[in-house]
Amino acid sequence: MSEEVVIPGCFLGEGVTAGEGTFVEENRVYSMVYGLVKRDKKEVEVIPLSGKYRPKAGDLVIGKVIESTFSMWIMDINSPYEGLLRLSNYPKRIEKEDMQKEMRVGEMVITRIKEVEFPMRINLAMDDRKCAVIREGVVIEIAHTKIPRVIGKGGSMINLIKKKIGCNIFIGQNGRIWLSGSDEKIELAAETILKIERDAHANRLADRIDRFIKEKKKGKGKNAK
Amino acid sequence: MQNRPEKLINDGVRLDGRGPDEIRPIKIEAGVLNRADGSCYIEWGGNKVLAAVYGPREAHPRHLQDSRKAIIKYRYNMASFSVEDRKRPGPDRRSVEISKVSREALAPVLMLEYFPRSSIDIFVEILQADAGTRTTGITAASVALADAGIPMKNLVSAISVGKADGEVILDLIREEDNYGEADMPVAMITETGDITLLQMDGNLTGEEFIKALNFAKKGCESVYKLQRRSLIEKYEKSCSD
């Protein structure tokens, strides 16, 4: 799994479709960020190695309520921009006085990015099945660029963790991950995910993680005795 | 301060043994600070510079926000211990000017329209100075920006050229800067040849100027290679182990 690392301004090809992380100048495609090149049949794209989360309509994210005004909640979505959840985008009809009962400042919420208006005004909605206020478990934060590694190809990595540890995991596209289950399971899952973040580009990551979980479980068993 | 050496160039050999068009040894390392979004440490001859990039993040105060693009803040700061005579800490006329020209040297490569209303904050700390700190700072800041994952068209490389003992020279050291006839920092987008910063202290003839610019171009090419390598090395390090 040798990958092609590029820095901004690297020539990537001519006459190919410019995907994310690239720009076009005189029909030639160049990289726009420091990252890894991904080439499809026709398209070339650069997956960034670092950077801030740029909100995209349709993404499911985990937000943290930072303010509750008379008509909306303002949320920190781990991005340079705040997310706004207006009362009109809330699934239930509630009175303004009851807003504090629904979600309080400091609480974590699974929410969907409904639209991104000019200039980067982020409207949130609770119109997905998974949307909910988080009232149990733990939310951890990793670099959002490492989220695809945590999910793995076709969800292979996340399924491995879920199966081996038996913990409920929800992954927000903005780099926040919600874990719920027993305390030990949460701890092990959090350690595993942080390990994936650290070793994101190592060879045979799945095997490594499998081994890591096994070792950790064994260690725990000994301590209990 | 020591006195002026009798000769800055002896038979084409400079005080530190370099030829006129040779650069000092350079070591660049990307991603040295954990809390910054992007960072870079550079040792360039006697210069030691640390650059950190934060953001894009919410711009404060709010009236500085631009609804069409991100704003850049650049802070060049010399540590009080970076020079022989203690430098009085804090911004002064010189560092405010350098911050301004450095910010403008980097702006052409940054794709600011990707992050409207936000701010990209660049901090450059000069830990040890030996002439050419603004060019060293720009070189380091450019790597730190790429490390922070900020969309850019290319990297900016910078180097100084000048004249001492009547000869055009590349990458001046302190003695050549203090006692030489001219000092000209240049920053450019090496791959396209676009110049984004050019200042001059002293005098050069037209011919000397062209020669100096060619030296700078050659110097920037070497600097660019080292910048690229530092970023690729950072990735490779994250793969092994």
Interface residues (C-beta under 8 A of the other chain):
Chain A: V5 I7 P8 G9 G21 F23 Y30 M32 V33 Y34 G35 P48 L49 S50 G51 K52 R54 P80 Y81 E82 F118 P119 M120 T145 D199 A200 H201 A202 N203
Chain B: D37 G38 G55 P56 R57 E58 S67 R68 V109 M111 Y114 F115 P116 R117 S118 A146 D147 A148 G149 I150 P151 M152 K153 N154 L155 I189 E191 Q227 R228 L231 I232 Y235 E236 S238 C239 D241
